[in-house]
Amino acid sequence: MTSWTTVAPSSPDTVPLAAETTQSGWLGDVERAISDGFDPIATAVSNVIFYAPTIGGVTFPLIVLWLVTAAVVFTVYFRGIQFTGGPTSLRVVRGTYSRHSDPGEVTHFQALTSALSGTVGLGNIAGVGAAVTLGGPGATLWMIVAGLFGMCTKFVECTLGVKYREVHEDGTVTGGPFRYLPVAFRRFGRVPSRVLTLVFALALFLFGAVGGNMFQANQTFAQAREVTGGDDGILGSAGASLVFGLVLAGLVGAVIIGGIQSIGRVTGRLVPAMALLYVVACLLVIGSNVTHVPDAVASIVAGAFRPEGVAGGAVGVLIIGFQRAAFSNEAGVGSSPIAHSAAKTKHPVSEGFVAMFEPFIDTVVVCTMTALTIVIADTAYFSEQREAVAGGAPAPDGVVVTSNAFETFLPWFPAVLAVAVALFAFSTLITWAYYSMKAWTEVFGRTPRSEMTFKVVFCLFTVVGVVISFGSVIDFADAMLFVCAIVNLLACYLLLPVVKRELASFREGRRTGGIAEVPVEERSTT
């Protein structure tokens, strides 16, 4: 997930802002005035979107139930395709069925990395630390289960994103929910269809500009300042935040001006690099303590069904694990189909197979690696936080939990963590710039002037996000992301028969030879 603030009182995915107020003087006054004035609105909206009745002794946001239920229903409807479609997914990612000349802007691999850069972020590091502390090791098992079911949600929404996309005369693509929502809702009439599509677009833009931009910029600067000496370091001086923000905005602008092709090229290198960096660090800890792995796995399995000190018992730990997965991989939100709709392909369902990798990599691999590392390390800080939570204390700072776990075996890891956070944040920034631009053009029209105006506005938000952070505004933006999920999943339910026909057509084409393997030299792989 892209940002974790105070989206829900019971959410384990809570990552504090760099500071409640990042500036003093008149900038601080402006920040406080805006946050204080907006706070009632943010609170009201969040209370509705994240309404959380008590289930089994713990609160459970209904939006999580909405996301998880859809994942289970889709899995049953498509007979567990995420468990049987792995070989096909790998062949599609390698470009087996796609040519350079196929309509689209990026390869299957670039579409996947672009979408992953929007989901793999600080929540995978900090959110997991908080989740394992709140729910114990057992939360990891339910997190994996929810991630596996979420793979089918991605399959459905990304197939629809390509199915109804529009390829413009200049070769650029507009797809994702902006094109399949009107098709799904037209049975309700033209006006309701347009209203629901605009609600989705506005909600997505609000989150992208604030949660996917300002928050990431703020966290990047906060981490950089911390590892360079804090307030006494080079980034603690007056004006440093403004300069940092301008440089960061310049880097973001340099990438997003080139559109999805430029974003695809950058994320195609950046995402594998940052994922490898983080996973290798996890493997170093796990590998150096390989004898403890069986005990760690045993505690994860046992904790899922017989947890100790967790509110709500087994139900409580299940809910925490499901929250972590649902809030992390964004399955059902409708963001990823925007990136996947730009893939070079003539077969919509092929991109659905590619998209299934997202929750697997984001939740099953990256989040599980983090959780396993924390459980193996079992630091004194982790134990103290577990006892405090059992006594009724609020969620801990997940970044510190994770950092302490790594530092036990890798003393130099805090510096690596700062680099990882910066890479995660930057990749998230550029991907959400693309998502937000598509939402902007849906509302204000697709013209060169409109797109350039958006890019300037987005970069200005990046600078503002580094200089000051509006806590309540970001809370509101997080709620907007899940407004998208409500609208998007309703459309997916209505269009399930379309996805089923596309899947049957793809399978029939492969069986009869109508969809044949493309010669290596003609494949869309670069």
LONU-291089 format. One record per residue (C-alpha): x, y, z; residue number from 1. Coordinates in pm, whole numbers, always signed. Example, Ala and Ser with C-alpha at 12.3 -4.5 7.8 and 13.67 -1.06 7.14 Angstrom:
2
<X=+1230; Y=-450; Z=+780; k=1>
<X=+1367; Y=-106; Z=+714; k=2>
END
This chain:
526
<X=+0; Y=+0; Z=+0; k=1>
<X=+110; Y=+352; Z=-59; k=2>
<X=+44; Y=+535; Z=+265; k=3>
<X=-51; Y=+441; Z=+618; k=4>
<X=-169; Y=+714; Z=+846; k=5>
<X=-467; Y=+685; Z=+1078; k=6>
<X=-708; Y=+532; Z=+830; k=7>
<X=-886; Y=+326; Z=+1091; k=8>
<X=-855; Y=+311; Z=+1467; k=9>
<X=-810; Y=-65; Z=+1458; k=10>
<X=-587; Y=-82; Z=+1154; k=11>
<X=-246; Y=-239; Z=+1215; k=12>
<X=-112; Y=-55; Z=+914; k=13>
<X=-53; Y=+271; Z=+1092; k=14>
<X=+261; Y=+465; Z=+1010; k=15>
<X=+291; Y=+806; Z=+1173; k=16>
<X=+368; Y=+1111; Z=+967; k=17>
<X=+716; Y=+1258; Z=+992; k=18>
<X=+582; Y=+1490; Z=+1257; k=19>
<X=+249; Y=+1631; Z=+1355; k=20>
<X=+378; Y=+1966; Z=+1238; k=21>
<X=+691; Y=+1967; Z=+1025; k=22>
<X=+749; Y=+2343; Z=+1031; k=23>
<X=+750; Y=+2632; Z=+1277; k=24>
<X=+661; Y=+2993; Z=+1209; k=25>
<X=+407; Y=+3091; Z=+948; k=26>
<X=+437; Y=+2759; Z=+760; k=27>
<X=+350; Y=+2576; Z=+1079; k=28>
<X=+56; Y=+2808; Z=+1137; k=29>
<X=-75; Y=+2739; Z=+786; k=30>
<X=-33; Y=+2364; Z=+835; k=31>
<X=-215; Y=+2366; Z=+1168; k=32>
<X=-494; Y=+2587; Z=+1037; k=33>
<X=-562; Y=+2364; Z=+736; k=34>
<X=-540; Y=+2041; Z=+934; k=35>
<X=-759; Y=+2173; Z=+1216; k=36>
<X=-1017; Y=+2311; Z=+975; k=37>
<X=-1028; Y=+1992; Z=+770; k=38>
<X=-1027; Y=+1755; Z=+1066; k=39>
<X=-1409; Y=+1736; Z=+1110; k=40>
<X=-1451; Y=+1649; Z=+741; k=41>
<X=-1178; Y=+1386; Z=+750; k=42>
<X=-1317; Y=+1233; Z=+1069; k=43>
<X=-1673; Y=+1218; Z=+933; k=44>
<X=-1570; Y=+1058; Z=+604; k=45>
<X=-1332; Y=+811; Z=+770; k=46>
<X=-1598; Y=+706; Z=+1019; k=47>
<X=-1828; Y=+614; Z=+732; k=48>
<X=-1575; Y=+446; Z=+500; k=49>
<X=-1395; Y=+263; Z=+780; k=50>
<X=-1702; Y=+183; Z=+989; k=51>
<X=-1590; Y=-103; Z=+1209; k=52>
<X=-1837; Y=-309; Z=+1410; k=53>
<X=-1706; Y=-538; Z=+1682; k=54>
<X=-1659; Y=-899; Z=+1575; k=55>
<X=-1521; Y=-1156; Z=+1814; k=56>
<X=-1400; Y=-891; Z=+2055; k=57>
<X=-1214; Y=-678; Z=+1796; k=58>
<X=-1323; Y=-412; Z=+1552; k=59>
<X=-1335; Y=-507; Z=+1185; k=60>
<X=-1370; Y=-234; Z=+916; k=61>
<X=-1650; Y=-338; Z=+679; k=62>
<X=-1442; Y=-220; Z=+382; k=63>
<X=-1204; Y=-510; Z=+457; k=64>
<X=-1498; Y=-752; Z=+453; k=65>
<X=-1604; Y=-602; Z=+118; k=66>
<X=-1256; Y=-661; Z=-29; k=67>
<X=-1204; Y=-1009; Z=+114; k=68>
<X=-1555; Y=-1130; Z=+24; k=69>
<X=-1506; Y=-1024; Z=-337; k=70>
<X=-1174; Y=-1210; Z=-349; k=71>
<X=-1338; Y=-1530; Z=-222; k=72>
<X=-1639; Y=-1501; Z=-455; k=73>
<X=-1417; Y=-1441; Z=-758; k=74>
<X=-1195; Y=-1736; Z=-663; k=75>
<X=-1495; Y=-1969; Z=-645; k=76>
<X=-1641; Y=-1829; Z=-969; k=77>
<X=-1317; Y=-1893; Z=-1160; k=78>
<X=-1242; Y=-2221; Z=-982; k=79>
<X=-921; Y=-2107; Z=-817; k=80>
<X=-752; Y=-1988; Z=-1133; k=81>
<X=-472; Y=-1827; Z=-931; k=82>
<X=-370; Y=-2174; Z=-815; k=83>
<X=-376; Y=-2334; Z=-1160; k=84>
<X=-278; Y=-2046; Z=-1389; k=85>
<X=+81; Y=-1999; Z=-1273; k=86>
<X=+251; Y=-2154; Z=-1579; k=87>
<X=+35; Y=-1946; Z=-1814; k=88>
<X=+116; Y=-1631; Z=-1617; k=89>
<X=+490; Y=-1693; Z=-1652; k=90>
<X=+462; Y=-1748; Z=-2027; k=91>
<X=+260; Y=-1427; Z=-2071; k=92>
<X=+509; Y=-1219; Z=-1870; k=93>
<X=+785; Y=-1347; Z=-2099; k=94>
<X=+586; Y=-1217; Z=-2396; k=95>
<X=+505; Y=-1562; Z=-2534; k=96>
<X=+175; Y=-1449; Z=-2689; k=97>
<X=+247; Y=-1079; Z=-2758; k=98>
<X=+422; Y=-903; Z=-3045; k=99>
<X=+599; Y=-567; Z=-3064; k=100>
<X=+326; Y=-453; Z=-3300; k=101>
<X=+38; Y=-536; Z=-3065; k=102>
<X=-168; Y=-237; Z=-2942; k=103>
<X=-45; Y=-88; Z=-2617; k=104>
<X=+243; Y=+115; Z=-2478; k=105>
<X=+448; Y=-115; Z=-2252; k=106>
<X=+540; Y=-482; Z=-2223; k=107>
<X=+363; Y=-719; Z=-1985; k=108>
<X=+665; Y=-706; Z=-1754; k=109>
<X=+675; Y=-326; Z=-1751; k=110>
<X=+303; Y=-309; Z=-1679; k=111>
<X=+354; Y=-548; Z=-1388; k=112>
<X=+645; Y=-353; Z=-1240; k=113>
<X=+462; Y=-23; Z=-1285; k=114>
<X=+162; Y=-159; Z=-1093; k=115>
<X=+384; Y=-318; Z=-829; k=116>
<X=+563; Y=+11; Z=-770; k=117>
<X=+230; Y=+154; Z=-661; k=118>
<X=+158; Y=-125; Z=-409; k=119>
<X=+497; Y=-233; Z=-272; k=120>
<X=+581; Y=+45; Z=-31; k=121>
<X=+630; Y=+150; Z=+328; k=122>
<X=+329; Y=-55; Z=+436; k=123>
<X=+518; Y=-375; Z=+349; k=124>
<X=+789; Y=-274; Z=+595; k=125>
<X=+609; Y=-82; Z=+869; k=126>
<X=+259; Y=-227; Z=+834; k=127>
<X=+379; Y=-583; Z=+880; k=128>
<X=+578; Y=-487; Z=+1190; k=129>
<X=+266; Y=-339; Z=+1348; k=130>
<X=+45; Y=-629; Z=+1233; k=131>
<X=+269; Y=-900; Z=+1380; k=132>
<X=+293; Y=-705; Z=+1704; k=133>
<X=-83; Y=-663; Z=+1729; k=134>
<X=-186; Y=-1006; Z=+1606; k=135>
<X=+117; Y=-1213; Z=+1692; k=136>
<X=+300; Y=-1445; Z=+1449; k=137>
<X=-31; Y=-1606; Z=+1349; k=138>
<X=-137; Y=-1291; Z=+1162; k=139>
<X=+120; Y=-1390; Z=+899; k=140>
<X=-72; Y=-1702; Z=+796; k=141>
<X=-400; Y=-1515; Z=+744; k=142>
<X=-213; Y=-1242; Z=+561; k=143>
<X=-86; Y=-1505; Z=+315; k=144>
<X=-434; Y=-1657; Z=+276; k=145>
<X=-589; Y=-1318; Z=+198; k=146>
<X=-309; Y=-1241; Z=-47; k=147>
<X=-368; Y=-1565; Z=-234; k=148>
<X=-741; Y=-1492; Z=-268; k=149>
<X=-664; Y=-1135; Z=-373; k=150>
<X=-477; Y=-1268; Z=-676; k=151>
<X=-811; Y=-1355; Z=-836; k=152>
<X=-946; Y=-1004; Z=-776; k=153>
<X=-651; Y=-865; Z=-971; k=154>
<X=-717; Y=-1117; Z=-1245; k=155>
<X=-1075; Y=-992; Z=-1285; k=156>
<X=-1020; Y=-616; Z=-1269; k=157>
<X=-710; Y=-612; Z=-1491; k=158>
<X=-875; Y=-829; Z=-1757; k=159>
<X=-1158; Y=-576; Z=-1766; k=160>
<X=-908; Y=-290; Z=-1778; k=161>
<X=-766; Y=-420; Z=-2107; k=162>
<X=-1098; Y=-543; Z=-2246; k=163>
<X=-1256; Y=-198; Z=-2249; k=164>
<X=-947; Y=+21; Z=-2296; k=165>
<X=-927; Y=+291; Z=-2562; k=166>
<X=-616; Y=+311; Z=-2780; k=167>
<X=-580; Y=+668; Z=-2907; k=168>
<X=-446; Y=+777; Z=-3246; k=169>
<X=-107; Y=+863; Z=-3098; k=170>
<X=-75; Y=+511; Z=-2956; k=171>
<X=-140; Y=+609; Z=-2594; k=172>
<X=-396; Y=+416; Z=-2393; k=173>
<X=-677; Y=+505; Z=-2156; k=174>
<X=-811; Y=+204; Z=-1974; k=175>
<X=-886; Y=+60; Z=-1635; k=176>
<X=-1202; Y=+149; Z=-1443; k=177>
<X=-1249; Y=+472; Z=-1641; k=178>
<X=-1360; Y=+258; Z=-1933; k=179>
<X=-1527; Y=-44; Z=-1776; k=180>
<X=-1726; Y=+141; Z=-1508; k=181>
<X=-1954; Y=+309; Z=-1769; k=182>
<X=-2015; Y=-30; Z=-1933; k=183>
<X=-2102; Y=-196; Z=-1602; k=184>
<X=-2331; Y=+82; Z=-1480; k=185>
<X=-2506; Y=+177; Z=-1802; k=186>
<X=-2793; Y=-56; Z=-1706; k=187>
<X=-2873; Y=+198; Z=-1433; k=188>
<X=-2900; Y=+482; Z=-1685; k=189>
<X=-2659; Y=+730; Z=-1840; k=190>
<X=-2660; Y=+980; Z=-1552; k=191>
<X=-2595; Y=+731; Z=-1268; k=192>
<X=-2324; Y=+567; Z=-1479; k=193>
<X=-2147; Y=+897; Z=-1535; k=194>
<X=-2184; Y=+1004; Z=-1173; k=195>
<X=-2034; Y=+680; Z=-1039; k=196>
<X=-1743; Y=+703; Z=-1285; k=197>
<X=-1673; Y=+1064; Z=-1182; k=198>
<X=-1692; Y=+971; Z=-813; k=199>
<X=-1428; Y=+704; Z=-876; k=200>
<X=-1209; Y=+945; Z=-1077; k=201>
<X=-1227; Y=+1225; Z=-819; k=202>
<X=-1159; Y=+986; Z=-530; k=203>
<X=-861; Y=+836; Z=-711; k=204>
<X=-719; Y=+1179; Z=-793; k=205>
<X=-756; Y=+1300; Z=-433; k=206>
<X=-573; Y=+998; Z=-300; k=207>
<X=-304; Y=+1011; Z=-567; k=208>
<X=-225; Y=+1379; Z=-519; k=209>
<X=-214; Y=+1356; Z=-140; k=210>
<X=-168; Y=+999; Z=-13; k=211>
<X=+27; Y=+874; Z=-315; k=212>
<X=+231; Y=+1192; Z=-344; k=213>
<X=+252; Y=+1426; Z=-42; k=214>
<X=+280; Y=+1148; Z=+214; k=215>
<X=+549; Y=+964; Z=+19; k=216>
<X=+749; Y=+1284; Z=-30; k=217>
<X=+717; Y=+1365; Z=+339; k=218>
<X=+836; Y=+1021; Z=+448; k=219>
<X=+1127; Y=+1025; Z=+203; k=220>
<X=+1254; Y=+1352; Z=+347; k=221>
<X=+1197; Y=+1237; Z=+706; k=222>
<X=+1404; Y=+920; Z=+651; k=223>
<X=+1679; Y=+1109; Z=+467; k=224>
<X=+1697; Y=+1370; Z=+743; k=225>
<X=+1713; Y=+1100; Z=+1011; k=226>
<X=+2009; Y=+912; Z=+858; k=227>
<X=+2201; Y=+1235; Z=+790; k=228>
<X=+2203; Y=+1351; Z=+1149; k=229>
<X=+1848; Y=+1467; Z=+1217; k=230>
<X=+1797; Y=+1832; Z=+1304; k=231>
<X=+2173; Y=+1873; Z=+1348; k=232>
<X=+2255; Y=+1723; Z=+1008; k=233>
<X=+2274; Y=+1871; Z=+660; k=234>
<X=+1900; Y=+1827; Z=+603; k=235>
<X=+1810; Y=+1981; Z=+937; k=236>
<X=+1909; Y=+2331; Z=+832; k=237>
<X=+1663; Y=+2603; Z=+737; k=238>
<X=+1542; Y=+2572; Z=+380; k=239>
<X=+1671; Y=+2216; Z=+337; k=240>
<X=+1320; Y=+2074; Z=+308; k=241>
<X=+1231; Y=+2316; Z=+28; k=242>
<X=+1546; Y=+2233; Z=-169; k=243>
<X=+1490; Y=+1862; Z=-114; k=244>
<X=+1130; Y=+1897; Z=-229; k=245>
<X=+1229; Y=+2084; Z=-546; k=246>
<X=+1491; Y=+1821; Z=-634; k=247>
<X=+1247; Y=+1537; Z=-570; k=248>
<X=+977; Y=+1710; Z=-775; k=249>
<X=+1228; Y=+1758; Z=-1056; k=250>
<X=+1311; Y=+1387; Z=-1057; k=251>
<X=+943; Y=+1292; Z=-1055; k=252>
<X=+866; Y=+1542; Z=-1332; k=253>
<X=+1150; Y=+1412; Z=-1547; k=254>
<X=+995; Y=+1065; Z=-1538; k=255>
<X=+623; Y=+1140; Z=-1564; k=256>
<X=+656; Y=+1383; Z=-1856; k=257>
<X=+740; Y=+1081; Z=-2070; k=258>
<X=+414; Y=+906; Z=-1976; k=259>
<X=+366; Y=+537; Z=-1906; k=260>
<X=+648; Y=+434; Z=-2140; k=261>
<X=+896; Y=+637; Z=-1935; k=262>
<X=+744; Y=+514; Z=-1610; k=263>
<X=+759; Y=+156; Z=-1737; k=264>
<X=+1129; Y=+187; Z=-1823; k=265>
<X=+1214; Y=+330; Z=-1480; k=266>
<X=+1004; Y=+89; Z=-1275; k=267>
<X=+1121; Y=-202; Z=-1490; k=268>
<X=+1464; Y=-145; Z=-1337; k=269>
<X=+1379; Y=+17; Z=-1005; k=270>
<X=+1118; Y=-228; Z=-873; k=271>
<X=+1325; Y=-546; Z=-926; k=272>
<X=+1628; Y=-369; Z=-775; k=273>
<X=+1451; Y=-247; Z=-463; k=274>
<X=+1266; Y=-576; Z=-415; k=275>
<X=+1594; Y=-767; Z=-452; k=276>
<X=+1767; Y=-536; Z=-204; k=277>
<X=+1499; Y=-590; Z=+58; k=278>
<X=+1448; Y=-963; Z=-1; k=279>
<X=+1824; Y=-1029; Z=+13; k=280>
<X=+1839; Y=-852; Z=+350; k=281>
<X=+1552; Y=-1072; Z=+471; k=282>
<X=+1725; Y=-1385; Z=+341; k=283>
<X=+2048; Y=-1289; Z=+518; k=284>
<X=+1866; Y=-1282; Z=+850; k=285>
<X=+1663; Y=-1595; Z=+778; k=286>
<X=+1963; Y=-1782; Z=+634; k=287>
<X=+2188; Y=-1699; Z=+927; k=288>
<X=+1921; Y=-1836; Z=+1159; k=289>
<X=+1800; Y=-2125; Z=+948; k=290>
<X=+1781; Y=-2355; Z=+1250; k=291>
<X=+1514; Y=-2125; Z=+1398; k=292>
<X=+1296; Y=-2130; Z=+1084; k=293>
<X=+1098; Y=-2446; Z=+1181; k=294>
<X=+1013; Y=-2296; Z=+1520; k=295>
<X=+915; Y=-1967; Z=+1356; k=296>
<X=+687; Y=-2144; Z=+1107; k=297>
<X=+537; Y=-2350; Z=+1389; k=298>
<X=+462; Y=-2036; Z=+1591; k=299>
<X=+300; Y=-1875; Z=+1286; k=300>
<X=+71; Y=-2173; Z=+1228; k=301>
<X=-7; Y=-2225; Z=+1597; k=302>
<X=-63; Y=-1852; Z=+1651; k=303>
<X=-317; Y=-1841; Z=+1370; k=304>
<X=-548; Y=-2083; Z=+1552; k=305>
<X=-439; Y=-2060; Z=+1918; k=306>
<X=-315; Y=-1703; Z=+1968; k=307>
<X=-217; Y=-1574; Z=+2308; k=308>
<X=-281; Y=-1221; Z=+2427; k=309>
<X=-470; Y=-1113; Z=+2115; k=310>
<X=-805; Y=-938; Z=+2146; k=311>
<X=-1073; Y=-1162; Z=+2002; k=312>
<X=-855; Y=-1473; Z=+1999; k=313>
<X=-837; Y=-1660; Z=+1667; k=314>
<X=-1097; Y=-1430; Z=+1510; k=315>
<X=-895; Y=-1126; Z=+1613; k=316>
<X=-571; Y=-1251; Z=+1460; k=317>
<X=-753; Y=-1352; Z=+1140; k=318>
<X=-897; Y=-1001; Z=+1105; k=319>
<X=-558; Y=-838; Z=+1159; k=320>
<X=-397; Y=-1062; Z=+897; k=321>
<X=-674; Y=-994; Z=+647; k=322>
<X=-647; Y=-619; Z=+706; k=323>
<X=-274; Y=-621; Z=+640; k=324>
<X=-317; Y=-807; Z=+311; k=325>
<X=-621; Y=-614; Z=+188; k=326>
<X=-468; Y=-275; Z=+267; k=327>
<X=-132; Y=-372; Z=+118; k=328>
<X=-189; Y=-514; Z=-230; k=329>
<X=-486; Y=-290; Z=-324; k=330>
<X=-669; Y=-581; Z=-487; k=331>
<X=-1011; Y=-447; Z=-580; k=332>
<X=-928; Y=-78; Z=-548; k=333>
<X=-909; Y=-30; Z=-924; k=334>
<X=-568; Y=+137; Z=-939; k=335>
<X=-363; Y=-144; Z=-1091; k=336>
<X=-589; Y=-193; Z=-1398; k=337>
<X=-487; Y=+157; Z=-1510; k=338>
<X=-125; Y=+49; Z=-1548; k=339>
<X=-207; Y=-297; Z=-1683; k=340>
<X=-440; Y=-158; Z=-1950; k=341>
<X=-134; Y=-12; Z=-2126; k=342>
<X=+19; Y=-356; Z=-2191; k=343>
<X=+94; Y=-463; Z=-2549; k=344>
<X=-157; Y=-739; Z=-2612; k=345>
<X=-457; Y=-840; Z=-2821; k=346>
<X=-590; Y=-1073; Z=-2553; k=347>
<X=-741; Y=-897; Z=-2247; k=348>
<X=-731; Y=-1201; Z=-2021; k=349>
<X=-356; Y=-1237; Z=-2079; k=350>
<X=-299; Y=-927; Z=-1867; k=351>
<X=-526; Y=-1072; Z=-1602; k=352>
<X=-283; Y=-1363; Z=-1574; k=353>
<X=+6; Y=-1117; Z=-1537; k=354>
<X=-174; Y=-915; Z=-1269; k=355>
<X=-212; Y=-1221; Z=-1046; k=356>
<X=+158; Y=-1189; Z=-965; k=357>
<X=+100; Y=-860; Z=-781; k=358>
<X=-62; Y=-983; Z=-457; k=359>
<X=+173; Y=-1284; Z=-465; k=360>
<X=+486; Y=-1066; Z=-477; k=361>
<X=+351; Y=-788; Z=-257; k=362>
<X=+184; Y=-993; Z=+16; k=363>
<X=+289; Y=-1356; Z=-7; k=364>
<X=+658; Y=-1280; Z=-69; k=365>
<X=+756; Y=-933; Z=+58; k=366>
<X=+518; Y=-911; Z=+356; k=367>
<X=+586; Y=-1271; Z=+457; k=368>
<X=+961; Y=-1215; Z=+440; k=369>
<X=+923; Y=-918; Z=+674; k=370>
<X=+703; Y=-1111; Z=+917; k=371>
<X=+931; Y=-1415; Z=+921; k=372>
<X=+1233; Y=-1194; Z=+990; k=373>
<X=+1057; Y=-1026; Z=+1284; k=374>
<X=+943; Y=-1358; Z=+1432; k=375>
<X=+1292; Y=-1510; Z=+1402; k=376>
<X=+1464; Y=-1204; Z=+1548; k=377>
<X=+1217; Y=-1178; Z=+1842; k=378>
<X=+1390; Y=-863; Z=+1968; k=379>
<X=+1347; Y=-722; Z=+2317; k=380>
<X=+1167; Y=-424; Z=+2163; k=381>
<X=+925; Y=-657; Z=+1986; k=382>
<X=+856; Y=-847; Z=+2307; k=383>
<X=+798; Y=-523; Z=+2498; k=384>
<X=+559; Y=-396; Z=+2232; k=385>
<X=+368; Y=-727; Z=+2231; k=386>
<X=+323; Y=-704; Z=+2608; k=387>
<X=+218; Y=-340; Z=+2584; k=388>
<X=-42; Y=-416; Z=+2315; k=389>
<X=-175; Y=-708; Z=+2518; k=390>
<X=-220; Y=-459; Z=+2803; k=391>
<X=-428; Y=-226; Z=+2585; k=392>
<X=-159; Y=+1; Z=+2441; k=393>
<X=-210; Y=+145; Z=+2089; k=394>
<X=-40; Y=+14; Z=+1776; k=395>
<X=+340; Y=+47; Z=+1783; k=396>
<X=+562; Y=+222; Z=+1530; k=397>
<X=+596; Y=-60; Z=+1276; k=398>
<X=+910; Y=+83; Z=+1118; k=399>
<X=+1093; Y=+58; Z=+1450; k=400>
<X=+974; Y=-300; Z=+1504; k=401>
<X=+1104; Y=-405; Z=+1162; k=402>
<X=+1425; Y=-204; Z=+1186; k=403>
<X=+1507; Y=-352; Z=+1527; k=404>
<X=+1452; Y=-704; Z=+1396; k=405>
<X=+1700; Y=-650; Z=+1114; k=406>
<X=+1949; Y=-456; Z=+1327; k=407>
<X=+1980; Y=-755; Z=+1560; k=408>
<X=+2165; Y=-941; Z=+1284; k=409>
<X=+2258; Y=-659; Z=+1043; k=410>
<X=+2383; Y=-355; Z=+1238; k=411>
<X=+2405; Y=-152; Z=+918; k=412>
<X=+2045; Y=-220; Z=+817; k=413>
<X=+1889; Y=+114; Z=+930; k=414>
<X=+2088; Y=+288; Z=+654; k=415>
<X=+1971; Y=+27; Z=+402; k=416>
<X=+1616; Y=+72; Z=+526; k=417>
<X=+1640; Y=+445; Z=+456; k=418>
<X=+1748; Y=+369; Z=+98; k=419>
<X=+1470; Y=+113; Z=+59; k=420>
<X=+1208; Y=+359; Z=+187; k=421>
<X=+1336; Y=+624; Z=-56; k=422>
<X=+1318; Y=+382; Z=-350; k=423>
<X=+975; Y=+255; Z=-248; k=424>
<X=+847; Y=+611; Z=-209; k=425>
<X=+988; Y=+734; Z=-541; k=426>
<X=+848; Y=+442; Z=-738; k=427>
<X=+511; Y=+495; Z=-570; k=428>
<X=+521; Y=+865; Z=-655; k=429>
<X=+573; Y=+814; Z=-1027; k=430>
<X=+315; Y=+537; Z=-1056; k=431>
<X=+48; Y=+734; Z=-871; k=432>
<X=+129; Y=+1032; Z=-1088; k=433>
<X=+17; Y=+823; Z=-1386; k=434>
<X=-295; Y=+697; Z=-1209; k=435>
<X=-384; Y=+1048; Z=-1096; k=436>
<X=-332; Y=+1192; Z=-1442; k=437>
<X=-576; Y=+943; Z=-1591; k=438>
<X=-828; Y=+1044; Z=-1322; k=439>
<X=-762; Y=+1413; Z=-1395; k=440>
<X=-816; Y=+1375; Z=-1769; k=441>
<X=-1136; Y=+1180; Z=-1706; k=442>
<X=-1273; Y=+1485; Z=-1526; k=443>
<X=-1108; Y=+1775; Z=-1713; k=444>
<X=-1054; Y=+1624; Z=-2056; k=445>
<X=-761; Y=+1467; Z=-2237; k=446>
<X=-566; Y=+1748; Z=-2404; k=447>
<X=-191; Y=+1828; Z=-2405; k=448>
<X=-262; Y=+2143; Z=-2204; k=449>
<X=-471; Y=+1958; Z=-1947; k=450>
<X=-207; Y=+1687; Z=-1902; k=451>
<X=+76; Y=+1938; Z=-1864; k=452>
<X=-129; Y=+2136; Z=-1612; k=453>
<X=-175; Y=+1820; Z=-1411; k=454>
<X=+197; Y=+1738; Z=-1415; k=455>
<X=+285; Y=+2085; Z=-1285; k=456>
<X=+18; Y=+2062; Z=-1013; k=457>
<X=+134; Y=+1714; Z=-910; k=458>
<X=+496; Y=+1825; Z=-878; k=459>
<X=+387; Y=+2125; Z=-669; k=460>
<X=+208; Y=+1883; Z=-436; k=461>
<X=+538; Y=+1692; Z=-407; k=462>
<X=+718; Y=+2005; Z=-286; k=463>
<X=+438; Y=+2091; Z=-43; k=464>
<X=+442; Y=+1735; Z=+91; k=465>
<X=+811; Y=+1766; Z=+185; k=466>
<X=+776; Y=+2110; Z=+343; k=467>
<X=+457; Y=+2052; Z=+543; k=468>
<X=+220; Y=+1761; Z=+603; k=469>
<X=-153; Y=+1800; Z=+653; k=470>
<X=-243; Y=+1504; Z=+875; k=471>
<X=-621; Y=+1524; Z=+849; k=472>
<X=-606; Y=+1589; Z=+474; k=473>
<X=-407; Y=+1270; Z=+425; k=474>
<X=-654; Y=+1078; Z=+642; k=475>
<X=-929; Y=+1199; Z=+409; k=476>
<X=-727; Y=+1093; Z=+104; k=477>
<X=-685; Y=+741; Z=+244; k=478>
<X=-1061; Y=+715; Z=+282; k=479>
<X=-1100; Y=+821; Z=-81; k=480>
<X=-894; Y=+522; Z=-196; k=481>
<X=-1149; Y=+288; Z=-47; k=482>
<X=-1437; Y=+482; Z=-201; k=483>
<X=-1274; Y=+361; Z=-523; k=484>
<X=-1292; Y=+2; Z=-396; k=485>
<X=-1666; Y=+25; Z=-331; k=486>
<X=-1740; Y=+149; Z=-683; k=487>
<X=-1485; Y=-69; Z=-860; k=488>
<X=-1581; Y=-403; Z=-706; k=489>
<X=-1950; Y=-341; Z=-773; k=490>
<X=-1861; Y=-302; Z=-1143; k=491>
<X=-1646; Y=-617; Z=-1133; k=492>
<X=-1937; Y=-820; Z=-995; k=493>
<X=-2160; Y=-698; Z=-1278; k=494>
<X=-1900; Y=-782; Z=-1545; k=495>
<X=-1792; Y=-1126; Z=-1422; k=496>
<X=-1962; Y=-1303; Z=-1718; k=497>
<X=-1754; Y=-1089; Z=-1958; k=498>
<X=-1431; Y=-1202; Z=-1791; k=499>
<X=-1549; Y=-1563; Z=-1805; k=500>
<X=-1610; Y=-1536; Z=-2181; k=501>
<X=-1268; Y=-1380; Z=-2234; k=502>
<X=-1104; Y=-1662; Z=-2039; k=503>
<X=-1290; Y=-1927; Z=-2240; k=504>
<X=-1193; Y=-1754; Z=-2567; k=505>
<X=-826; Y=-1738; Z=-2465; k=506>
<X=-817; Y=-2103; Z=-2368; k=507>
<X=-996; Y=-2207; Z=-2686; k=508>
<X=-753; Y=-2002; Z=-2894; k=509>
<X=-455; Y=-2171; Z=-2735; k=510>
<X=-613; Y=-2515; Z=-2778; k=511>
<X=-694; Y=-2467; Z=-3149; k=512>
<X=-380; Y=-2275; Z=-3238; k=513>
<X=-559; Y=-1946; Z=-3295; k=514>
<X=-339; Y=-1801; Z=-3020; k=515>
<X=+6; Y=-1938; Z=-3092; k=516>
<X=+346; Y=-1872; Z=-2939; k=517>
<X=+519; Y=-1572; Z=-3096; k=518>
<X=+877; Y=-1617; Z=-3227; k=519>
<X=+1129; Y=-1484; Z=-2974; k=520>
<X=+1254; Y=-1208; Z=-3205; k=521>
<X=+898; Y=-1072; Z=-3245; k=522>
<X=+797; Y=-1084; Z=-2879; k=523>
<X=+708; Y=-774; Z=-2680; k=524>
<X=+966; Y=-820; Z=-2408; k=525>
<X=+1174; Y=-503; Z=-2404; k=526>
END
